[in-house]
Amino acid sequence: MKFRSMTLADDPFKKITDFLDKQVVTGFLNLAIPIAVLSIIGLVLAAYMSHDDHSKAKFKSGLFYVCGVTIVLLLSRVIIGWLKFNIR
């Protein structure tokens, strides 16, 4: 009688992790980065064409936050890779 070696089953979360990493995150970034760039262009044009000083200040503060979010989106692949490397 031949005994089978006792091995642990494959990691059940491996497929879920691969799906989230490769499809969901990549799909979100492929959608969010062009939207962020278009919103930067729209805010710059709105601040340029605005005649009221108060609305110019509001557009410029919005531009600051949108640029910050865009930088985080562009660096997100690097951040995720760094987190994966340091968690393991």
C-alpha positions as CSV (number, residue, x, y, z in Angstrom):
1,M,0.0,0.0,0.0
2,K,1.4,3.3,-1.0
3,F,0.8,6.4,1.2
4,R,0.3,9.8,-0.3
5,S,2.3,12.5,1.2
6,M,0.4,14.9,3.3
7,T,0.7,18.4,1.8
8,L,-1.2,21.4,2.6
9,A,-3.8,22.7,0.2
10,D,-3.0,25.7,-2.0
11,D,-3.6,29.0,-0.4
12,P,-7.3,29.8,-0.9
13,F,-6.8,33.5,-1.0
14,K,-4.2,33.3,-3.8
15,K,-6.9,33.5,-6.5
16,I,-8.7,36.3,-4.7
17,T,-5.5,38.3,-4.3
18,D,-4.5,37.8,-7.9
19,F,-7.9,38.9,-9.1
20,L,-7.9,42.0,-6.9
21,D,-4.3,42.9,-7.8
22,K,-4.4,42.3,-11.5
23,Q,-7.9,43.2,-12.5
24,V,-9.6,45.4,-10.0
25,V,-6.7,47.7,-9.1
26,T,-5.4,47.9,-12.7
27,G,-8.9,48.7,-14.0
28,F,-9.4,51.4,-11.4
29,L,-6.1,53.0,-12.2
30,N,-6.7,52.9,-15.9
31,L,-10.0,54.8,-15.3
32,A,-8.9,57.1,-12.5
33,I,-5.7,58.5,-13.9
34,P,-7.2,60.0,-17.1
35,I,-10.1,61.4,-15.1
36,A,-7.7,63.1,-12.7
37,V,-5.7,64.6,-15.6
38,L,-8.8,65.9,-17.3
39,S,-10.0,67.4,-14.0
40,I,-6.6,69.2,-13.6
41,I,-7.0,70.6,-17.1
42,G,-10.6,71.7,-16.3
43,L,-9.6,73.4,-13.1
44,V,-6.7,75.2,-14.7
45,L,-9.0,76.5,-17.5
46,A,-11.7,77.5,-14.9
47,A,-9.2,79.3,-12.8
48,Y,-7.9,81.1,-15.8
49,M,-11.3,82.2,-17.1
50,S,-12.8,83.1,-13.8
51,H,-13.1,86.8,-13.1
52,D,-14.0,86.7,-9.4
53,D,-11.0,86.5,-7.1
54,H,-12.9,84.3,-4.6
55,S,-13.7,81.7,-7.2
56,K,-10.1,81.8,-8.5
57,A,-8.9,81.0,-5.0
58,K,-11.4,78.1,-4.8
59,F,-10.3,76.7,-8.1
60,K,-6.7,76.9,-7.1
61,S,-7.3,75.2,-3.8
62,G,-9.2,72.4,-5.7
63,L,-6.3,72.2,-8.1
64,F,-3.9,71.6,-5.2
65,Y,-6.0,68.6,-3.9
66,V,-6.6,67.1,-7.4
67,C,-2.8,67.3,-8.1
68,G,-2.1,65.5,-4.8
69,V,-4.6,62.8,-5.7
70,T,-3.1,62.4,-9.2
71,I,0.4,62.0,-7.8
72,V,-0.8,59.3,-5.4
73,L,-2.6,57.6,-8.3
74,L,0.5,57.7,-10.4
75,L,2.7,56.3,-7.6
76,S,0.2,53.7,-6.4
77,R,1.8,50.8,-8.3
78,V,5.1,51.7,-6.6
79,I,3.4,52.0,-3.2
80,I,1.5,48.7,-3.6
81,G,4.7,46.9,-4.6
82,W,6.6,48.4,-1.7
83,L,3.8,47.3,0.7
84,K,3.8,43.8,-0.7
85,F,7.5,43.5,-0.3
86,N,7.6,44.8,3.3
87,I,4.6,42.8,4.5
88,R,6.0,39.5,3.5
